Amino acid sequence: MLGSRIHEHKLAVRRGDGLSQVAAHTYETGLEFNYAAMKIIAHARCKTSRELIEAWASNENSVNRFIDLAPAYRALRSHLRTCATAV
């Protein structure tokens, strides 16, 4: 699964796909991704689930399009991250 997504990203960069965030980042910055270091952070069975996971895991510096969470979820995410670093 990860291998096929990496392959899709590489193809998008090669063809200069304007809809690909990875291709756009590569062309805007001139930097290449370290595909060997990529890892799966979660699995989703549908597009809505994947987008929720991406919104939860992303921030303003993420390559993926930043999807802002509702204020209540941002507060929960901040609290959970604080708890995780305190352990």
N, C-alpha and C positions, 0 to 999 in steps of 0.2 A: 504494500500500500504506500509506504513512504517512498520507495523507489520510483513508483509511477508518478507521484506528485513532484518529486525532484526532476524527473524526466520532463514532465509538463512545463516546469519552470524554466529549465534549460532551453527547451524548444521556444518558449515565449520570448526569451532573451535573444535567441538567434534570429527569430523573425521580426523582432522589434514590435511585439504585440502591445499596442497602446492601452489595452484593457488590463494588462498584467501589472500589478504593483511591483513585482520583482523586476520585470523588464524596465519599468519606468525608473525605479531606484538605480538600477545598474547604469542606465544611460544618463541620468541626471547627475550622478556622483562620480561615475567612472570606476566605481568599485565593483568587485565581483564577490559573490557569496561563497562562503566556505560550505559547500554542499555536503562534504563529508562529516561536518560537525552538526548537521541538522538532526533534530529528534522530534518524535511525536509527543505532544504534551497532553493530548486527549483524543478520544475517538467520538465521532458523532454519526448517527444513522440517517440524519436528514439535514437539509440545508439550514433550516431554522436553528437546529441544535448547534451546528458548526458555527453559525454566525454569533450565537450567544456565547459560545466558548471563546471565539476570537475577541468579542467585545470585552469579556471578563479578563482575558490575558493580555490585551493590548493597552498601549498608552500613546501619548502624542508622539513618541519616538519610534513606534513600531513601523515596520515596513508595510504590513497589512493596513488597509484603509482603517483609520481610527473610527470606531463606532462608540459613541459616548453612551454610558449607562445612565439610567435614571438616578437621581441623587441618593435615594435610599440604598440602591445597590452599590454605588460608589462608596458610601459610608461603610457598608458591610465589607466590601473588598478591602478597604483601607484597614478596618479593624482586624480582619482575618490575617492580613499580611503583617500587621504589627505583632499579633499573637505568635505568628510563625517565626518571626525573627527574634522574639524574646525567649524562645525555648532553647 
